[in-house]
Amino acid sequence: MPSVSTVREYQDYARELRPLLPPEAFRTNPDRLALVLINLVILVLGWGLAHRLERWPLQWLPLFLPFALVMANSIVVLLFASHDLLHGNALRQRRWRRVVGLVGLAVLWMPPTLWQAVHNREHHGNTNALADPDRSYLERQGAGWGSWIQHQFVPSSEVRPLGLLLGMGGSWAVHNLRTLIAVLQGEGHGPTPAPARFAVGPVETRRILIELAVITLGHALVIAGIGLAPLPLLLGYVLPLWLGYAGAMAYIYTNHFLSRLTEVNDPLLNTLSLKVPRWLDALHLNFSHHVEHHIFPGLNTDYYPMVRRLLIDRYGDRYKQLPAARAWQLLMTTPRYYRNSTTLVNQAGDHQLQVPLAG
């Protein structure tokens, strides 16, 4: 376990590494705007094709499945591109960030104002701390519905295959629902469904509700455009969303769930980066470089491999990266509740293990 002297705030790493990166790494990256547009076009083409599936012979329907997979990848890319954009990576003007963020995140049912409150402000400000609404639940938080769903859906030594299958596509929606309920619930009105309570002001709350109404209208128009016939709706709307959400969650589950809780926001302690094939990094905007992201949230993601090399060179004994398959194996062989900052425990409380990446 690291000594107190080795624990540092993420800003300390940023101050040390920033002079070692080229100036262009910190400039706006308008390519993300093009990615949002391109992947929205792919989805619109897929929905248009799905509208015609009723006319296809039954034996032809499997030919749509590869396109459903391409649509699912577009949903993943829209999340990651919008994630970068809302950190200021592509647009400096806050109003335009919200507009483009709404377009990019609409297919993910995520109001951009809610994303900025929960992800940018709360999660990045309190990463894997008690105040982080995106952390895993604590053993002492009891059996609320959010905790119950985590037990049923999230990869762990206890999850059942059917629950995991449902959870891979459904947990993104659960995250959105619990954070939205926490916002509408406000402070001091019973236990929050999120792992940690957070504050959102009345102006932000109104903006979130307006954005959610726009998103709901957009999805209603998509469904109406495809038509209410069950098979086209299943193949053209439900399946791409399900696979896209699952693809995103495959990354997100590994980001912090294998790391210790921390009071000092040190990404080398509370965050994990993944090793994935280069083509996957190119496709998904280097999202596997998650330690790097928590040090430089607004960096042009093309430069995250350079940050990784610097971290390995300077902090190789503390920097955490694992092959994606190994990280998934650890998720599936460990419980998911925190008993304390370095101990994971199962729901019944009778089996505990040290956090795999506690050091």
C-alpha positions in Angstrom: 0.0 0.0 0.0 1.5 3.4 -0.9 2.7 5.7 1.8 1.0 9.0 2.4 3.9 10.8 0.8 3.3 9.1 -2.5 -0.4 10.0 -2.7 -1.0 13.1 -4.8 -4.0 15.1 -6.2 -4.6 14.8 -9.9 -3.7 18.4 -10.4 -0.2 17.7 -9.2 0.4 15.2 -12.0 -1.1 17.6 -14.5 1.2 20.4 -13.5 4.2 18.1 -13.8 3.3 16.5 -17.1 1.8 19.5 -18.9 5.2 21.0 -19.9 6.2 17.7 -21.5 3.2 17.7 -23.9 3.0 19.6 -27.1 0.8 22.8 -27.2 -1.5 21.2 -29.8 -2.5 18.6 -27.3 -4.4 21.3 -25.4 -6.1 22.9 -28.4 -9.7 22.4 -29.4 -10.4 19.3 -31.5 -13.2 20.0 -33.9 -12.9 16.4 -35.3 -15.3 15.4 -32.5 -18.1 17.5 -34.0 -17.6 15.6 -37.3 -17.8 12.3 -35.4 -21.1 13.2 -33.8 -22.5 14.1 -37.2 -21.2 11.0 -39.0 -22.5 8.6 -36.4 -25.8 10.3 -36.2 -26.1 9.8 -40.0 -25.3 6.1 -39.6 -28.1 5.8 -37.0 -30.6 7.6 -39.2 -29.7 5.3 -42.1 -30.2 2.3 -39.9 -33.5 3.5 -38.7 -34.6 4.2 -42.2 -33.6 0.7 -43.2 -35.4 -0.8 -40.2 -38.6 0.9 -41.4 -38.4 -1.3 -44.5 -37.8 -4.6 -42.7 -41.4 -5.5 -42.8 -41.1 -5.9 -46.5 -38.1 -8.2 -46.3 -38.5 -12.0 -46.6 -38.0 -13.6 -43.2 -34.8 -15.4 -44.3 -33.2 -12.0 -45.2 -33.6 -10.5 -41.7 -30.3 -11.8 -40.4 -28.6 -9.6 -43.0 -29.6 -6.6 -40.9 -27.7 -7.8 -37.9 -24.3 -6.6 -39.0 -25.8 -3.1 -39.6 -27.3 -3.3 -36.1 -23.8 -3.9 -34.8 -22.5 -0.9 -36.7 -25.3 1.2 -35.2 -24.4 0.0 -31.8 -20.8 1.1 -32.3 -22.1 4.5 -33.4 -23.9 4.8 -30.0 -20.6 4.0 -28.2 -18.7 6.6 -30.3 -21.5 9.2 -29.7 -21.1 8.7 -26.0 -17.3 9.0 -26.1 -17.2 11.9 -28.5 -19.9 13.8 -26.5 -18.0 12.9 -23.3 -14.9 14.6 -24.8 -16.9 17.5 -26.1 -18.6 18.3 -22.8 -15.1 18.4 -21.2 -14.4 21.3 -23.5 -12.4 19.3 -26.0 -14.1 20.5 -29.2 -16.0 23.6 -28.2 -15.1 26.3 -25.7 -18.5 28.1 -25.8 -20.6 26.6 -23.1 -23.9 27.1 -24.9 -22.8 25.3 -28.0 -21.3 22.5 -26.0 -24.8 22.0 -24.5 -26.5 22.1 -27.9 -24.1 19.6 -29.5 -24.0 17.5 -26.3 -27.8 17.2 -26.4 -27.6 16.0 -30.0 -24.8 13.5 -29.2 -26.2 12.2 -26.0 -29.9 12.0 -27.0 -29.6 8.5 -28.2 -28.2 7.6 -24.7 -31.2 9.2 -22.9 -28.7 11.5 -21.1 -29.5 15.2 -20.7 -26.1 17.0 -21.1 -26.7 19.2 -18.1 -27.2 16.1 -16.0 -24.0 14.6 -17.4 -22.0 17.7 -16.6 -23.3 17.8 -13.1 -22.8 14.1 -12.3 -19.8 13.3 -14.4 -17.8 16.5 -14.9 -18.4 18.0 -11.5 -19.2 15.3 -9.0 -17.3 12.2 -10.5 -14.2 14.1 -11.6 -14.2 16.2 -8.4 -14.6 13.2 -6.1 -13.4 10.2 -8.0 -14.1 6.9 -6.2 -14.6 8.8 -2.9 -17.5 8.6 -0.6 -19.0 11.7 -2.3 -18.8 10.1 -5.8 -22.3 9.3 -7.1 -20.7 7.0 -9.7 -18.8 4.7 -7.3 -19.9 1.3 -6.2 -22.3 0.9 -3.2 -21.0 0.5 0.3 -22.0 -2.5 2.4 -23.5 -0.2 5.1 -25.8 1.5 2.6 -28.3 -1.4 2.9 -30.6 -2.9 0.3 -32.1 0.0 -1.6 -33.4 -0.6 -5.1 -30.2 0.8 -6.7 -28.0 -1.5 -4.6 -30.4 -4.4 -5.4 -30.0 -3.8 -9.1 -26.2 -3.6 -8.8 -26.3 -7.0 -7.1 -28.4 -8.5 -10.0 -26.7 -6.8 -13.0 -23.2 -5.7 -12.3 -20.3 -8.1 -13.1 -19.2 -9.8 -9.8 -18.5 -13.2 -8.2 -22.3 -13.3 -7.4 -23.9 -12.2 -10.6 -25.9 -14.8 -12.6 -25.5 -15.2 -16.4 -29.0 -13.9 -17.2 -28.6 -11.0 -14.8 -25.3 -10.1 -16.4 -26.8 -10.3 -19.9 -29.6 -8.0 -18.9 -27.3 -5.8 -17.0 -24.8 -5.2 -19.8 -27.5 -3.4 -21.9 -29.6 -2.2 -19.0 -27.2 -0.7 -16.5 -26.7 2.5 -18.5 -30.4 3.1 -18.3 -30.4 2.3 -14.5 -27.5 4.8 -14.0 -29.5 7.5 -15.8 -32.7 6.8 -13.9 -31.1 6.8 -10.4 -29.3 10.0 -11.1 -32.4 11.7 -12.5 -34.4 10.5 -9.4 -31.7 11.9 -7.1 -31.9 15.2 -8.9 -35.7 15.4 -8.6 -35.7 14.2 -5.1 -33.4 17.0 -3.9 -31.7 17.0 -0.5 -33.2 15.9 2.7 -36.0 13.7 1.3 -35.0 10.2 2.3 -32.2 8.0 1.0 -30.9 8.7 -2.5 -30.9 5.9 -5.0 -27.5 7.0 -6.2 -24.4 5.7 -4.2 -23.8 9.3 -3.0 -26.0 12.3 -2.7 -25.2 15.4 -4.8 -26.6 18.8 -5.2 -28.1 20.3 -8.4 -29.6 23.8 -8.3 -33.1 24.8 -9.5 -31.8 26.3 -12.8 -29.9 23.1 -13.7 -32.9 21.0 -12.7 -35.2 22.9 -15.0 -32.7 22.6 -17.8 -32.4 18.9 -17.2 -36.1 18.4 -17.5 -36.4 20.5 -20.7 -33.5 18.5 -22.2 -35.2 15.2 -21.1 -38.4 16.3 -22.8 -36.6 17.0 -26.1 -34.8 13.6 -25.9 -38.1 11.8 -25.2 -39.6 13.6 -28.2 -36.7 12.5 -30.4 -37.0 8.9 -29.4 -40.7 9.0 -30.0 -40.1 10.3 -33.5 -37.5 7.5 -34.2 -40.0 4.9 -33.0 -42.8 6.4 -35.1 -40.4 6.5 -38.1 -39.5 2.8 -37.7 -43.1 1.9 -37.1 -44.7 -0.1 -34.3 -44.3 -3.5 -36.0 -42.4 -5.6 -33.3 -39.6 -7.1 -35.5 -38.4 -3.8 -37.1 -38.6 -2.1 -33.7 -36.7 -4.8 -32.0 -33.9 -5.1 -34.7 -33.7 -1.4 -35.6 -34.2 0.3 -32.2 -34.0 -2.0 -29.2 -31.1 -4.2 -30.4 -28.6 -1.3 -31.4 -29.3 0.5 -28.2 -28.9 -2.6 -26.1 -25.6 -3.5 -27.8 -24.4 0.1 -27.8 -25.0 0.5 -24.1 -23.4 -2.9 -23.4 -20.3 -1.8 -25.3 -20.0 1.4 -23.3 -20.5 -0.4 -20.0 -17.8 -3.0 -20.9 -15.4 -0.1 -20.5 -17.1 1.8 -17.7 -17.3 -1.2 -15.3 -13.5 -1.4 -15.3 -12.8 2.3 -14.8 -12.9 2.3 -11.0 -14.7 -0.8 -9.6 -11.4 -2.7 -9.2 -9.7 0.2 -7.4 -9.8 1.4 -3.8 -11.9 4.2 -2.4 -9.8 7.3 -1.8 -10.0 10.6 0.2 -7.3 12.2 -1.9 -8.3 12.3 -5.6 -5.3 10.4 -6.9 -5.9 8.7 -10.3 -3.0 6.4 -9.9 -4.8 5.0 -6.9 -8.5 5.1 -7.8 -8.5 4.6 -11.6 -7.6 1.8 -14.0 -6.5 2.1 -17.7 -7.0 -0.8 -20.1 -4.8 -2.4 -22.8 -6.9 -3.0 -25.9 -5.9 -3.5 -29.6 -4.8 -0.3 -31.3 -7.7 -0.5 -33.8 -10.2 -0.4 -30.9 -8.4 2.6 -29.4 -8.6 4.3 -32.8 -12.3 3.4 -33.0 -13.2 4.5 -29.5 -11.1 7.6 -29.1 -8.6 6.1 -26.7 -11.3 5.7 -24.0 -9.2 2.8 -22.6 -6.7 5.5 -21.3 -8.8 6.3 -18.2 -6.1 7.2 -15.7 -4.8 9.6 -18.4 -8.3 11.1 -18.8 -8.6 11.8 -15.1 -5.4 13.7 -15.1 -6.2 15.7 -18.3 -10.0 15.6 -18.8 -10.0 18.2 -21.6 -6.9 16.9 -23.5 -7.1 16.0 -27.1 -7.5 12.2 -26.7 -5.1 11.5 -29.6 -2.4 12.4 -27.1 -3.4 10.0 -24.3 -0.9 7.4 -25.5 1.8 10.0 -25.0 0.5 10.7 -21.4 0.6 6.9 -20.8 4.2 6.7 -21.8 5.1 9.6 -19.5 3.2 8.0 -16.6 4.9 4.6 -17.1 8.3 6.3 -17.2 7.7 8.4 -14.1 5.3 6.3 -12.0 5.7 2.8 -13.4 5.4 1.2 -10.0 2.0 2.9 -9.3 0.4 3.4 -12.7 -2.4 0.8 -13.2 -3.2 -0.8 -16.5 -4.5 -4.2 -17.3 -5.4 -6.1 -20.5 -9.2 -5.8 -20.9 -9.7 -9.6 -20.5 -7.8 -9.6 -17.2 -9.8 -6.7 -15.9 -13.0 -8.5 -16.8 -11.8 -11.7 -15.1 -11.1 -9.7 -11.9 -14.6 -8.1 -12.0 -16.2 -11.5 -12.3 -14.3 -13.1 -9.4 -14.7 -10.3 -6.8 -17.7 -9.0 -4.9 -18.9 -5.5 -5.6 -19.7 -3.8 -2.2 -17.1 -1.8 -0.3 -16.7 -2.7 3.4 -14.0 -0.1 3.7 -11.6 1.6 1.3 -9.6 -1.5 0.5 -12.0 -4.3 1.1 -14.8 -5.7 -1.1 -17.6 -7.8 0.4 -20.5 -9.8 -1.0 -24.2 -8.8 -0.5 -24.6 -11.3 2.4 -21.5 -9.9 4.1 -19.9 -13.3 4.7 -17.2 -13.2 2.1 -14.6 -10.5 1.7 -11.5 -9.9 -0.5 -9.0 -7.1 -0.8 -9.6 -4.7 -3.6 -7.5 -6.2 -6.5 -5.8 -2.8 -7.2 -5.6 -1.5 -3.7 -1.9 -0.5 -3.9 
